[in-house]
Amino acid sequence: MVFSNEVVFFGAFALFVILVMLLDLGVLSSKKAEVVKFKEAAFWSAVWVTLSIGFYFFLRHYGYLIHDISDSSHLENIRSQFYKTLKLTGTYEENLRVFQNNMSLEFITGYLVEYSLSVDNIFVFILIFNSFGVRKKNYKDVLVWGILGSIILRFIFIFLGAALIQRFEWVLLIFGAFLVYTGLKILFSKEEEENIDTKSHPAVKITSKFFNVYEKFVSDRFFFKHKYKNNKIYLTPLFLVIVVIAFTDVIFAVDSIPAIFSITKDPYIVFFSNVFAIMGLRSMFFFLVNIIDMFTYLKYGLGVLLTFIGGKMLAHTWLESFGFTNLHSLILIVLILGVSIAASLLFPPKNEEA
C-alpha cells in the first residue's frame, strides 16, 4: 500500500504531539503525581510557544506537504477551496511560495487567537478542580488527559464546521453575529460568582448513565476493579473531572473555532492552530494560575477581540475590497491583547474594585 505525503505528514505530526505530550506529562521518566512548580510550568509554556513558532517556519517552507501539493493544478484546486481571495499570478514556484507564506501567516494568527482565548478556560478549570475537590498534585494528569480528549472532540467539530462553510457560506454570518454578541456580553455583563453542581453536571450524568461510578477518590487512579462487587470496573471522580474538562473545553470551542474560521477556511490550519494552543494550555494553567489576578483587564481585551473578529466575519467582503489582509488582523489582535495586558499592569484596580 502506497501512502500519500499528506497521510505520512499527519501520521508523523500525531506521533510528534504524542511524544511531546508524554514528555510533558512525565510518563517517560516514570514520575509520580506531584504539584507542578512555577519554573516547570514556565519552561513547558516556553517549549510549546517555541514549537508553535517553529511550526510557523515549517509551513513557510514545507506547507505543501499538508495538502500534498505537487503541481499547479493541485495548488489552484486548494486555493479555490480554502483561499479564494489569494491571488496567484506567477510561476508554480512563485505561487507556491506566496501560498505557503499566506498559510503560515494564517496559522500564527489563528494560534494567537486560540491561545489568548484559552485564558478564559483557566478560570473555569480552577472552578472545576475546587468543585470536585481535586488535589493539586493531580491537576497535571487530569489536565493533560482532559485536553487530549478535547483535541479529539475539536477535530470532529472543526471538520464538520469546515464542511458546513464549504457548502453554506452564509454560516460565516451566523458565526460572526454570535461572536459579536459574545464579545459584547463579556464587555458589558457583570461578573457573578459561579458554582458547579458536580452531580448534576451534564457530562457527569451522561457518564454515570453508561458506566459504574465510584463516589470517592481512590488514590491517583482513574478507574479500578472493585473486589467486593464482582470485580466490576468503576470510574473514580478523578476520571469524571477529565470528562468535565474535555466537555468544558468543547463548550469554549463554540467561541474560539468560529473565531479562527474568520482568519482561515483551511480546516487543517484551524486544527493545527487549535492543537498547539490546547497543548500549551496545560502548562499555561500552572504558569498563570498564581498571577492571573494581575491581568484584570485581559478579560475585556478578549471581549474586544471577539467583537472585532465577529465584525470582520460580518463585513469580510467590504474589508477585502479595501485591501484588509490577515497581516492587518494579526497586527490588530496583538495590539488589542497588548493594550489590555499593559493596562492591567500599569493601572491595577484598587482592592475594593478587585
C-alpha positions as CSV (number, residue, x, y, z in Angstrom):
1,M,0.0,0.0,0.0
2,V,1.4,3.4,-1.0
3,F,0.6,6.3,1.4
4,S,0.4,9.9,0.1
5,N,2.7,12.6,1.6
6,E,-0.4,14.0,3.3
7,V,-1.1,10.8,5.2
8,V,2.6,10.4,6.1
9,F,2.8,14.0,7.3
10,F,-0.3,13.7,9.6
11,G,1.0,10.4,11.0
12,A,4.4,12.0,11.8
13,F,2.6,15.0,13.3
14,A,0.4,12.8,15.5
15,L,3.4,10.9,16.8
16,F,5.3,14.1,17.4
17,V,2.5,15.5,19.5
18,I,2.0,12.3,21.5
19,L,5.8,12.1,22.2
20,V,6.0,15.7,23.4
21,M,2.8,15.2,25.5
22,L,4.3,12.1,27.2
23,L,7.5,14.1,27.9
24,D,5.4,16.9,29.3
25,L,3.3,14.5,31.4
26,G,6.5,12.9,32.7
27,V,5.4,9.4,31.6
28,L,8.8,8.6,30.1
29,S,10.6,9.4,33.3
30,S,8.1,7.5,35.5
31,K,7.4,10.5,37.7
32,K,4.7,10.2,40.4
33,A,1.9,12.7,40.6
34,E,3.2,15.9,42.1
35,V,2.4,19.6,42.2
36,V,3.7,21.5,39.2
37,K,6.2,24.2,40.1
38,F,6.2,27.7,38.5
39,K,9.6,27.1,36.9
40,E,8.5,23.9,35.3
41,A,5.3,25.5,34.0
42,A,7.3,28.4,32.6
43,F,9.7,26.0,30.9
44,W,6.9,24.0,29.2
45,S,5.0,27.1,28.3
46,A,8.2,28.3,26.5
47,V,8.6,24.9,24.9
48,W,5.0,24.9,23.4
49,V,5.3,28.5,22.2
50,T,8.7,27.7,20.6
51,L,7.3,24.6,18.9
52,S,4.4,26.7,17.6
53,I,6.8,29.3,16.2
54,G,8.9,26.5,14.7
55,F,5.8,25.1,13.0
56,Y,5.1,28.5,11.5
57,F,8.5,28.5,9.8
58,F,7.9,24.8,8.8
59,L,4.7,25.9,7.0
60,R,6.6,28.8,5.2
61,H,9.0,26.3,3.6
62,Y,7.1,22.9,3.6
63,G,3.4,23.8,3.8
64,Y,2.7,22.0,0.6
65,L,3.0,18.7,2.5
66,I,-0.2,19.4,4.3
67,H,-2.3,19.1,1.1
68,D,0.3,17.0,-0.8
69,I,0.6,19.7,-3.5
70,S,2.7,18.6,-6.4
71,D,1.8,20.8,-9.4
72,S,0.0,24.0,-10.4
73,S,-3.4,22.3,-11.0
74,H,-3.4,20.9,-7.5
75,L,-2.3,24.2,-6.0
76,E,-5.1,26.0,-7.8
77,N,-7.6,23.4,-6.6
78,I,-6.6,24.0,-2.9
79,R,-6.6,27.8,-3.5
80,S,-10.2,27.7,-4.9
81,Q,-11.4,25.6,-2.0
82,F,-9.8,27.4,1.0
83,Y,-8.0,30.5,-0.1
84,K,-10.4,32.2,-2.6
85,T,-9.1,35.7,-2.1
86,L,-5.5,34.7,-2.6
87,K,-4.2,35.9,-6.0
88,L,-1.6,33.6,-7.7
89,T,-0.3,35.0,-10.9
90,G,3.3,33.9,-11.2
91,T,5.1,30.6,-11.9
92,Y,4.4,27.5,-9.9
93,E,7.4,28.1,-7.7
94,E,6.5,31.7,-7.1
95,N,2.8,30.8,-6.4
96,L,3.8,28.1,-4.0
97,R,5.9,30.5,-2.1
98,V,3.1,33.0,-1.9
99,F,0.7,30.3,-0.9
100,Q,2.9,28.9,1.9
101,N,3.7,32.4,3.2
102,N,-0.1,33.1,3.4
103,M,-0.7,29.7,5.0
104,S,1.9,30.2,7.7
105,L,0.6,33.7,8.5
106,E,-2.9,32.3,8.9
107,F,-1.6,29.6,11.2
108,I,0.3,32.0,13.6
109,T,-2.7,34.5,13.6
110,G,-5.1,31.7,14.4
111,Y,-2.7,30.3,17.0
112,L,-2.5,33.6,18.8
113,V,-6.3,34.0,18.8
114,E,-6.8,30.4,20.2
115,Y,-4.1,30.8,22.8
116,S,-5.4,34.1,24.1
117,L,-9.0,32.8,24.2
118,S,-7.7,29.8,26.2
119,V,-7.0,32.1,29.1
120,D,-10.8,32.1,29.9
121,N,-10.5,28.3,30.3
122,I,-8.1,28.7,33.2
123,F,-10.8,30.4,35.4
124,V,-13.2,27.6,34.7
125,F,-10.6,24.8,35.3
126,I,-9.9,26.3,38.7
127,L,-13.6,26.3,39.5
128,I,-13.9,22.6,38.3
129,F,-11.0,21.5,40.4
130,N,-12.3,23.2,43.5
131,S,-15.9,21.9,43.0
132,F,-14.7,18.3,42.7
133,G,-12.1,18.6,45.5
134,V,-9.2,17.5,43.3
135,R,-5.8,17.6,45.0
136,K,-3.2,19.9,43.4
137,K,-0.8,17.1,42.7
138,N,-3.4,15.5,40.4
139,Y,-4.0,18.7,38.4
140,K,-1.3,17.8,35.9
141,D,-2.5,14.4,34.9
142,V,-6.2,15.4,34.8
143,L,-5.4,18.4,32.6
144,V,-3.2,16.5,30.1
145,W,-5.7,13.7,29.6
146,G,-8.7,16.1,29.6
147,I,-7.0,18.3,27.0
148,L,-6.2,15.2,24.9
149,G,-9.9,14.3,24.9
150,S,-10.8,17.8,23.9
151,I,-8.4,17.6,20.9
152,I,-10.3,14.6,19.6
153,L,-13.7,16.3,20.1
154,R,-12.4,19.5,18.5
155,F,-11.1,17.5,15.5
156,I,-14.7,16.4,14.8
157,F,-16.1,19.9,15.4
158,I,-13.6,21.6,13.1
159,F,-14.1,19.4,10.1
160,L,-17.9,19.5,10.5
161,G,-17.7,23.3,10.6
162,A,-15.4,23.4,7.6
163,A,-17.8,21.2,5.6
164,L,-20.7,23.5,6.6
165,I,-18.8,26.6,5.5
166,Q,-17.8,24.9,2.2
167,R,-21.5,24.1,1.4
168,F,-23.2,27.1,3.1
169,E,-21.0,30.1,3.1
170,W,-23.7,32.1,4.9
171,V,-22.9,30.1,8.1
172,L,-20.0,32.6,8.5
173,L,-22.5,35.4,9.1
174,I,-24.1,33.4,11.9
175,F,-20.7,32.7,13.4
176,G,-19.9,36.4,13.1
177,A,-23.1,37.6,14.8
178,F,-22.6,35.0,17.6
179,L,-19.0,36.3,18.2
180,V,-20.1,39.9,18.3
181,Y,-22.9,39.0,20.8
182,T,-20.4,37.0,22.9
183,G,-17.8,39.8,22.8
184,L,-20.3,42.5,23.8
185,K,-21.7,40.2,26.6
186,I,-18.2,39.9,28.0
187,L,-17.7,43.7,27.9
188,F,-21.0,44.7,29.5
189,S,-22.0,41.9,31.8
190,K,-21.2,41.9,35.4
191,E,-19.1,39.0,36.8
192,E,-21.0,36.7,39.1
193,E,-19.9,34.0,41.5
194,E,-20.3,30.7,39.8
195,N,-20.7,27.2,41.3
196,I,-20.7,23.8,39.7
197,D,-23.1,21.1,40.9
198,T,-20.9,18.1,40.4
199,K,-23.7,15.6,40.5
200,S,-26.0,17.5,38.1
201,H,-23.3,18.4,35.5
202,P,-24.4,17.1,32.1
203,A,-21.0,15.3,31.5
204,V,-21.3,13.6,34.9
205,K,-24.9,12.5,34.3
206,I,-24.2,11.0,30.9
207,T,-21.0,9.2,32.0
208,S,-22.8,7.8,35.1
209,K,-25.6,6.5,32.9
210,F,-23.3,4.2,30.9
211,F,-20.6,3.4,33.4
212,N,-20.2,2.4,37.1
213,V,-19.0,5.5,39.0
214,Y,-17.4,5.3,42.5
215,E,-18.3,8.2,44.8
216,K,-14.9,8.6,46.4
217,F,-11.4,9.2,45.1
218,V,-9.1,6.1,45.0
219,S,-5.6,7.4,45.4
220,D,-4.5,8.8,42.0
221,R,-6.4,6.2,39.9
222,F,-8.9,7.0,37.2
223,F,-10.6,3.6,37.4
224,F,-10.3,0.4,39.4
225,K,-11.7,-3.1,39.9
226,H,-14.0,-3.4,43.0
227,K,-13.1,-6.8,44.5
228,Y,-16.2,-6.7,46.7
229,K,-18.6,-6.2,43.8
230,N,-17.8,-9.0,41.4
231,N,-14.6,-7.3,40.2
232,K,-16.7,-4.7,38.3
233,I,-14.7,-1.8,36.9
234,Y,-15.6,1.6,38.5
235,L,-14.7,5.0,37.3
236,T,-13.4,7.4,40.0
237,P,-14.3,11.1,40.5
238,L,-10.8,11.9,39.0
239,F,-11.9,10.3,35.7
240,L,-15.1,12.3,35.8
241,V,-13.1,15.5,36.1
242,I,-11.2,14.6,32.9
243,V,-14.6,14.2,31.2
244,V,-15.8,17.5,32.5
245,I,-12.6,19.3,31.4
246,A,-12.9,17.9,27.9
247,F,-16.7,18.7,27.8
248,T,-16.0,22.3,29.0
249,D,-13.2,22.9,26.5
250,V,-15.6,21.9,23.7
251,I,-18.2,24.4,25.0
252,F,-15.4,27.1,24.9
253,A,-14.7,25.9,21.3
254,V,-18.1,27.3,20.3
255,D,-16.5,30.7,20.6
256,S,-12.9,30.0,19.5
257,I,-13.4,27.8,16.5
258,P,-15.8,30.2,14.7
259,A,-13.2,32.9,15.6
260,I,-10.4,31.2,13.7
261,F,-12.7,30.5,10.7
262,S,-12.7,34.3,10.3
263,I,-8.9,34.0,9.7
264,T,-8.7,30.8,7.6
265,K,-11.1,28.5,5.9
266,D,-8.5,25.7,5.7
267,P,-9.6,23.0,8.2
268,Y,-6.0,21.7,8.6
269,I,-4.7,25.1,9.6
270,V,-7.7,25.5,12.0
271,F,-6.8,22.1,13.5
272,F,-3.1,22.7,13.8
273,S,-3.5,26.1,15.5
274,N,-6.0,24.5,17.9
275,V,-3.7,21.6,18.7
276,F,-0.7,23.9,19.6
277,A,-2.9,26.3,21.6
278,I,-4.6,23.5,23.5
279,M,-1.4,21.5,24.2
280,G,0.1,24.6,25.6
281,L,-2.9,25.3,27.8
282,R,-1.8,22.8,30.5
283,S,1.5,24.5,31.1
284,M,-0.1,27.9,30.8
285,F,-2.6,27.0,33.5
286,F,0.2,26.4,36.0
287,F,2.2,29.4,34.8
288,L,-0.8,31.8,35.2
289,V,-2.8,30.3,38.0
290,N,-1.0,32.2,40.7
291,I,-0.7,35.5,38.8
292,I,-3.9,35.5,36.8
293,D,-5.4,38.2,39.1
294,M,-2.8,40.6,37.9
295,F,-4.4,40.7,34.4
296,T,-7.6,42.5,35.4
297,Y,-8.4,44.0,32.0
298,L,-7.4,41.0,29.9
299,K,-11.0,39.7,30.0
300,Y,-12.2,43.0,28.5
301,G,-9.4,42.7,25.9
302,L,-10.8,39.2,24.9
303,G,-14.3,40.8,24.7
304,V,-13.0,43.4,22.3
305,L,-11.1,40.7,20.4
306,L,-14.2,38.6,19.9
307,T,-16.2,41.6,18.8
308,F,-13.5,42.6,16.3
309,I,-13.3,39.1,14.9
310,G,-17.1,38.8,14.6
311,G,-17.3,42.1,12.9
312,K,-14.6,41.0,10.5
313,M,-16.7,38.0,9.6
314,L,-19.8,40.0,9.0
315,A,-18.0,42.6,6.9
316,H,-15.3,40.5,5.3
317,T,-16.4,41.3,1.7
318,W,-16.3,45.1,2.4
319,L,-13.0,44.9,4.2
320,E,-11.3,42.8,1.5
321,S,-12.4,45.4,-1.1
322,F,-10.3,47.9,0.9
323,G,-7.3,45.5,0.9
324,F,-7.7,44.4,4.6
325,T,-5.5,41.3,4.9
326,N,-4.6,38.7,7.5
327,L,-1.4,40.7,8.4
328,H,-3.7,43.6,9.4
329,S,-5.7,41.2,11.5
330,L,-2.6,39.9,13.2
331,I,-1.4,43.5,14.0
332,L,-4.8,44.5,15.5
333,I,-5.0,41.3,17.5
334,V,-1.6,41.8,19.0
335,L,-2.5,45.5,19.7
336,I,-5.7,44.6,21.5
337,L,-4.1,42.0,23.7
338,G,-1.0,44.1,24.3
339,V,-3.1,47.1,25.4
340,S,-5.2,45.0,27.8
341,I,-2.2,43.4,29.4
342,A,-0.3,46.7,29.7
343,A,-3.4,48.4,31.2
344,S,-3.7,45.6,33.7
345,L,0.0,46.0,34.8
346,L,0.1,49.8,34.7
347,F,-3.3,50.6,36.2
348,P,-4.2,47.8,38.6
349,P,-7.7,48.3,40.2
350,K,-7.9,49.3,43.9
351,N,-8.5,46.4,46.3
352,E,-12.2,47.1,46.8
353,E,-12.7,47.2,43.0
354,A,-10.8,43.9,42.5
